[in-house]
Amino acid sequence: MSLEAIRDQLPDYAKDLRLNLDAVLGESGSPGLSAKQIAIVAIASAISARHEPLTRAVVAKFAGTLSDAEANGARAAAAIMAMNNIYYRFTHLVGNEEYATMRAGLRMNVMANPGCDKIDFELASLAVSAVNGCGMCMESHEKTLQKHGVAAQAIQSAVRIAAVLHAVGVTAEQSGAAAPALAAAA
């Protein structure tokens, strides 16, 4: 299924998502990001949205934009953040400061050589962390991006891509389940 087909199948109540999807996946709708950065952030964000048809459609949309290594960098950001966001959200939210002083003991070698530009990997990691709701990771990645001179507008664009793709994935996955319940209630 293409991205256009997914967009067109979104229910009328999600019209804003259709409009936002078209906007954020282009350079004019994601100011501060290059086409490659949009592709990397979009692939990582689609994976984190956990809706396989959306992930396939986003990967297909950007197939000619990225090298295999760059696409794997996007996949790596989604994978490593799926682990890190759980762990670091726990250490932050549990309220026991001892955990923050303990060595994580989790392998994160991919962060040293992700296969794509490290700034692009940071943008994707930030986007996935936003989807997964890890404030500690979001703060860390945002600070790293700021330290490397990435403009606030570019950072916002990455998170907007994540927000829209997550919403599209959830809505596309659940619209069928929600429709019968709404029809039965009427």
Salt bridges, closest charged atoms under 4 A:
ASP8 OD1 - ARG7 NH2 3.16
ASP12 OD1 - ARG18 NH2 3.80
ASP22 OD1 - ARG7 NH1 2.83
GLU52 OE2 - ARG56 NH2 2.67
GLU70 OE2 - LYS36 NZ 2.82
GLU122 OE1 - HIS141 ND1 2.62
GLU139 OE2 - LYS143 NZ 3.11
GLU173 OE1 - HIS51 ND1 3.72
